[in-house]
Amino acid sequence: MTSTAVAPLTTADAEFLLAAAHRAAEAADVPVSITVLDAGGHLLAFRRDDRAVLISGETSTRKAYTALQLDAPTADLVEAVQPGAAFHTLPTALDRPLLFIAGGVPVRRDGRLVGALGVGGGAPAQDHSFATAALTELG
């Protein structure tokens, strides 16, 4: 059985995602930080708006990393880390920068994971909507 190669997430893709997420956040007048990681978890692109809270840079990166590592939107994982839930101990069990707050989304191409996008700076639901808007534009 042979598998078809899938093009990796490029810097051009990453810049496109940054711009698309920024447009969505700007339309809502929410200053944000945006992080794009490749499939290996390496930084492809980053942007922090002038008025974005400083911690948003860290949260956007951790959200992207979490979405990449678990191949799921962070919005879908919030309940899983609550007391008594399946992943309750996961945030403290690993020495990794995981963050279970909405705003991180995996990026897939032809059904394969090629990277992740994280947005921080707004309310979690806003960050998630900015990230998903960018994914929709990427196609």
C-alpha positions as CSV (number, residue, x, y, z in Angstrom):
1,M,0.0,0.0,0.0
2,T,1.5,3.3,-1.1
3,S,0.7,6.6,0.4
4,T,0.4,9.8,-1.5
5,A,2.7,12.6,-0.5
6,V,1.1,15.6,1.0
7,A,2.7,19.0,0.6
8,P,3.9,20.4,3.8
9,L,2.7,23.7,5.3
10,T,4.9,26.4,3.7
11,T,5.9,29.8,4.9
12,A,3.6,31.2,2.2
13,D,0.7,29.2,3.8
14,A,1.7,30.4,7.2
15,E,1.8,34.1,6.1
16,F,-1.6,33.6,4.5
17,L,-3.0,32.1,7.8
18,L,-1.5,35.0,9.8
19,A,-3.1,37.6,7.5
20,A,-6.5,35.8,7.5
21,A,-6.6,35.4,11.3
22,H,-5.5,39.0,11.7
23,R,-8.2,40.3,9.4
24,A,-10.9,38.4,11.4
25,A,-9.6,39.7,14.7
26,E,-9.2,43.3,13.3
27,A,-12.8,43.2,12.1
28,A,-13.9,42.4,15.7
29,D,-11.4,45.1,17.0
30,V,-9.6,42.5,19.1
31,P,-5.8,42.8,19.3
32,V,-4.3,39.3,19.1
33,S,-1.1,37.2,18.7
34,I,-1.1,34.5,16.1
35,T,1.2,31.5,15.8
36,V,1.6,29.1,13.0
37,L,3.6,25.8,13.5
38,D,4.6,23.2,11.0
39,A,3.9,19.5,11.5
40,G,7.1,19.1,13.6
41,G,6.0,21.9,16.0
42,H,8.5,24.4,14.6
43,L,7.6,28.0,14.3
44,L,6.7,29.1,10.8
45,A,5.2,32.5,11.5
46,F,4.2,34.7,14.4
47,R,2.5,38.1,14.8
48,R,1.6,40.1,17.9
49,D,-0.6,43.2,17.4
50,D,0.7,46.3,19.0
51,R,-2.1,46.5,21.6
52,A,-2.3,42.7,22.3
53,V,-1.6,41.7,25.9
54,L,1.9,40.4,26.3
55,I,0.9,36.9,27.4
56,S,-1.1,36.4,24.2
57,G,2.2,35.6,22.4
58,E,2.7,32.7,24.7
59,T,-0.9,31.6,24.7
60,S,-1.2,31.6,20.9
61,T,1.9,29.4,20.7
62,R,0.8,27.0,23.4
63,K,-2.7,26.7,21.8
64,A,-1.1,25.9,18.4
65,Y,1.2,23.3,20.0
66,T,-1.7,21.7,21.9
67,A,-3.8,21.5,18.7
68,L,-0.9,20.0,16.9
69,Q,0.1,17.4,19.5
70,L,-3.5,16.2,20.1
71,D,-4.6,16.8,16.5
72,A,-7.8,18.5,17.7
73,P,-9.1,22.1,18.1
74,T,-8.3,23.2,21.7
75,A,-11.9,24.3,22.0
76,D,-12.8,20.6,21.8
77,L,-10.4,19.6,24.5
78,V,-11.5,22.0,27.3
79,E,-14.0,19.6,28.8
80,A,-11.5,16.7,28.7
81,V,-9.1,18.3,31.2
82,Q,-11.8,19.1,33.8
83,P,-11.7,17.3,37.1
84,G,-12.8,13.7,36.6
85,A,-12.5,13.8,32.8
86,A,-10.3,11.6,30.7
87,F,-7.3,14.0,30.3
88,H,-7.6,15.7,33.7
89,T,-4.0,15.1,34.6
90,L,-2.5,15.6,31.1
91,P,-1.7,19.3,31.6
92,T,0.6,18.5,34.5
93,A,1.7,15.0,33.5
94,L,3.8,16.2,30.6
95,D,6.6,18.7,30.5
96,R,5.2,20.3,27.4
97,P,3.6,23.7,26.8
98,L,0.0,22.5,26.5
99,L,-2.8,24.9,26.9
100,F,-6.4,23.8,27.0
101,I,-8.1,27.0,26.1
102,A,-10.0,27.6,22.8
103,G,-8.0,29.3,20.0
104,G,-5.8,26.5,18.7
105,V,-6.7,24.5,15.6
106,P,-4.8,21.8,13.6
107,V,-4.2,22.5,9.9
108,R,-4.8,19.6,7.6
109,R,-4.1,19.1,3.9
110,D,-5.8,16.2,2.1
111,G,-6.8,14.8,5.5
112,R,-3.3,14.8,6.9
113,L,-2.0,17.0,9.8
114,V,0.5,19.5,8.4
115,G,0.6,22.1,11.2
116,A,-1.4,24.2,13.6
117,L,-2.6,27.7,14.1
118,G,-3.0,29.4,17.5
119,V,-4.7,32.7,18.3
120,G,-4.5,34.4,21.7
121,G,-5.6,37.8,23.0
122,G,-9.4,37.7,22.8
123,A,-11.9,35.7,24.7
124,P,-11.5,32.0,24.0
125,A,-14.6,31.9,21.7
126,Q,-13.3,34.9,19.8
127,D,-9.8,33.4,19.4
128,H,-11.3,30.1,18.1
129,S,-13.5,32.0,15.6
130,F,-10.5,33.9,14.3
131,A,-8.5,30.7,13.9
132,T,-11.3,28.8,12.2
133,A,-12.0,31.8,9.9
134,A,-8.4,31.7,8.7
135,L,-8.6,27.9,8.1
136,T,-11.7,28.4,6.0
137,E,-9.9,31.0,3.9
138,L,-6.9,28.6,3.4
139,G,-9.3,26.0,2.1
